[in-house]
Amino acid sequence: MKDNEFLDKVKQIYMKDSEANMQYISLWTEEIVFSWRWWVSVVLTFLPWILWAIFRKKDSSARLMGVGFFTMFLTAWMDFIGVDLGLWYYPIDTIPFVPSYIPYDFCVLPVMVMFLIQYKPRFSPFWKAVFFAIGNTIIAEPLLEYLEFYEENSWSPLFSIPIYFSIYLLASWLSSRKSYEPIA
């Protein structure tokens, strides 16, 4: 295949993707924005961070924020991949330009991880990871699906358990590193 043919095929795919995005943005502005589900999403975007700002362990803020950003990065990328592969999708978006569910990936999950890390810090990370994985898989995901914020296509909730478990264990491991020293 010549480079021009290849580039034309890639361009056609991206043009279809762009057209689908424009259709979704139109639907979002007509049906989603300012609906009750959208308002719940807005609350889920800000409330976890407000609670964290109030109840966080102040002398560990930077360490916890590092873990929070790590959790955001990991969950968002995994979510991008899952949505792009058609494993699940989100009928309700806070903003229509991001394929993941912003309130969950960028707010609820990282704040939940940070609270679990700071609460009873000597308690076994393994059991906290079990709680995090099962809580999200058995309670949060089904609730989001029931409220029509999340829709599974070809995904089993059982697949989520080891993913949530690993996310928490990695975040916990990162938070316990002793390498947080001044740069200068």
C-alpha positions as CSV (number, residue, x, y, z in Angstrom):
1,M,0.0,0.0,0.0
2,K,1.3,3.4,-0.9
3,D,1.8,6.0,1.8
4,N,-0.8,8.3,0.2
5,E,-3.4,5.5,0.2
6,F,-2.6,4.6,3.8
7,L,-2.8,8.3,4.8
8,D,-6.1,8.7,3.0
9,K,-7.6,5.7,4.8
10,V,-6.4,7.0,8.2
11,K,-7.9,10.4,7.4
12,Q,-11.2,8.8,6.4
13,I,-11.3,7.0,9.8
14,Y,-10.5,10.2,11.7
15,M,-13.2,12.1,9.7
16,K,-15.8,9.5,10.7
17,D,-14.7,9.7,14.3
18,S,-14.9,13.5,14.2
19,E,-18.4,13.3,12.6
20,A,-19.5,10.9,15.4
21,N,-18.1,13.3,18.0
22,M,-19.9,16.2,16.5
23,Q,-23.2,14.2,16.6
24,Y,-22.6,13.3,20.2
25,I,-21.9,17.0,21.1
26,S,-25.1,18.0,19.5
27,L,-27.0,15.3,21.4
28,W,-25.2,16.3,24.6
29,T,-26.2,20.0,24.3
30,E,-29.8,19.0,23.5
31,E,-30.4,16.1,25.9
32,I,-27.7,15.8,28.6
33,V,-26.5,19.2,29.8
34,F,-28.5,20.5,32.7
35,S,-30.4,17.2,33.1
36,W,-30.7,15.7,36.6
37,R,-28.0,13.1,35.7
38,W,-25.7,15.9,34.5
39,W,-26.2,17.8,37.8
40,V,-25.4,14.6,39.8
41,S,-22.2,14.3,37.7
42,V,-21.3,17.9,38.5
43,V,-21.8,17.2,42.2
44,L,-19.7,14.0,41.9
45,T,-17.0,16.1,40.2
46,F,-16.6,18.6,43.0
47,L,-17.9,17.0,46.2
48,P,-15.1,14.4,46.6
49,W,-12.4,17.1,46.3
50,I,-14.2,19.4,48.8
51,L,-14.4,16.6,51.3
52,W,-10.8,15.7,50.7
53,A,-9.8,19.4,51.2
54,I,-11.6,19.4,54.5
55,F,-10.7,15.9,55.9
56,R,-7.2,15.2,54.4
57,K,-4.2,14.7,56.5
58,K,-2.7,18.1,56.0
59,D,1.0,17.2,56.5
60,S,0.7,14.5,53.9
61,S,-1.1,16.5,51.2
62,A,1.6,16.5,48.6
63,R,2.2,12.7,48.9
64,L,-1.5,12.0,48.8
65,M,-1.9,14.3,45.8
66,G,0.8,12.4,44.0
67,V,-1.0,9.2,44.6
68,G,-4.3,10.9,43.5
69,F,-2.7,12.0,40.2
70,F,-1.3,8.6,39.7
71,T,-4.7,7.1,40.2
72,M,-6.3,9.6,37.8
73,F,-3.7,8.8,35.1
74,L,-4.1,5.1,35.5
75,T,-7.9,5.0,35.7
76,A,-8.4,7.5,32.9
77,W,-6.2,5.7,30.5
78,M,-7.7,2.3,31.3
79,D,-11.1,3.9,30.8
80,F,-10.1,5.5,27.4
81,I,-9.0,2.0,26.2
82,G,-12.2,0.3,27.4
83,V,-14.4,2.9,25.8
84,D,-12.4,2.9,22.5
85,L,-12.6,-0.9,22.4
86,G,-16.4,-0.7,22.9
87,L,-16.3,-2.7,26.2
88,W,-18.5,0.0,27.9
89,Y,-19.6,3.5,27.4
90,Y,-21.0,6.5,29.4
91,P,-24.4,7.8,28.2
92,I,-23.9,10.8,30.5
93,D,-20.8,13.0,30.4
94,T,-20.0,16.1,32.4
95,I,-18.3,17.4,29.3
96,P,-18.6,15.7,25.9
97,F,-14.9,15.9,24.9
98,V,-13.5,13.1,27.1
99,P,-14.3,9.4,26.6
100,S,-14.1,8.5,30.3
101,Y,-16.5,9.4,33.0
102,I,-14.7,12.4,34.6
103,P,-16.5,12.4,38.0
104,Y,-15.4,8.8,38.6
105,D,-11.9,8.7,37.0
106,F,-10.7,12.1,38.1
107,C,-12.6,12.7,41.3
108,V,-14.3,9.7,43.1
109,L,-11.7,7.0,42.5
110,P,-8.6,9.1,43.3
111,V,-10.2,10.7,46.4
112,M,-11.4,7.3,47.6
113,V,-7.8,5.9,47.2
114,M,-6.3,8.9,49.1
115,F,-8.8,8.5,52.0
116,L,-8.2,4.8,52.2
117,I,-4.4,5.4,52.3
118,Q,-4.6,8.0,55.1
119,Y,-7.3,6.2,57.1
120,K,-5.7,3.6,59.4
121,P,-2.3,3.8,57.6
122,R,-1.0,0.7,59.4
123,F,-3.9,-1.5,58.3
124,S,-3.0,-4.1,55.6
125,P,-3.0,-2.5,52.1
126,F,-4.1,-6.0,50.8
127,W,-7.4,-5.8,52.7
128,K,-7.9,-2.2,51.7
129,A,-7.4,-3.2,48.1
130,V,-9.9,-6.0,48.5
131,F,-12.4,-3.5,50.0
132,F,-11.7,-1.0,47.2
133,A,-12.1,-3.6,44.5
134,I,-15.2,-5.2,45.8
135,G,-16.8,-1.9,46.8
136,N,-16.4,-0.5,43.3
137,T,-17.3,-3.7,41.5
138,I,-20.3,-4.8,43.6
139,I,-21.7,-1.4,44.7
140,A,-20.4,1.6,42.6
141,E,-20.5,0.1,39.1
142,P,-23.9,-1.5,39.4
143,L,-25.3,1.7,40.9
144,L,-23.9,3.8,38.0
145,E,-25.4,1.3,35.6
146,Y,-28.8,1.3,37.4
147,L,-28.8,5.1,37.2
148,E,-27.8,4.9,33.5
149,F,-24.5,6.7,33.9
150,Y,-22.6,3.6,32.7
151,E,-23.4,0.9,30.2
152,E,-21.5,-2.4,29.8
153,N,-21.2,-3.9,26.3
154,S,-18.9,-6.8,26.4
155,W,-17.5,-6.5,29.9
156,S,-18.0,-8.6,32.9
157,P,-17.9,-6.9,36.3
158,L,-15.6,-9.8,37.5
159,F,-12.9,-8.3,35.2
160,S,-13.0,-5.1,37.3
161,I,-12.0,-6.8,40.6
162,P,-8.3,-7.4,39.8
163,I,-8.0,-4.1,38.1
164,Y,-9.3,-2.1,41.0
165,F,-7.3,-4.3,43.4
166,S,-4.1,-3.6,41.4
167,I,-4.8,0.2,41.2
168,Y,-5.1,0.4,44.9
169,L,-2.1,-1.7,45.7
170,L,0.1,0.3,43.2
171,A,-1.2,3.6,44.7
172,S,-0.5,2.3,48.3
173,W,2.9,1.2,47.3
174,L,3.7,4.6,45.7
175,S,2.5,6.4,48.8
176,S,4.8,4.5,51.1
177,R,8.0,5.3,49.2
178,K,10.7,7.0,51.2
179,S,12.0,8.9,48.2
180,Y,10.1,12.1,48.9
181,E,13.1,14.3,49.7
182,P,13.7,18.0,48.9
183,I,15.1,18.5,45.4
184,A,17.8,21.0,46.3
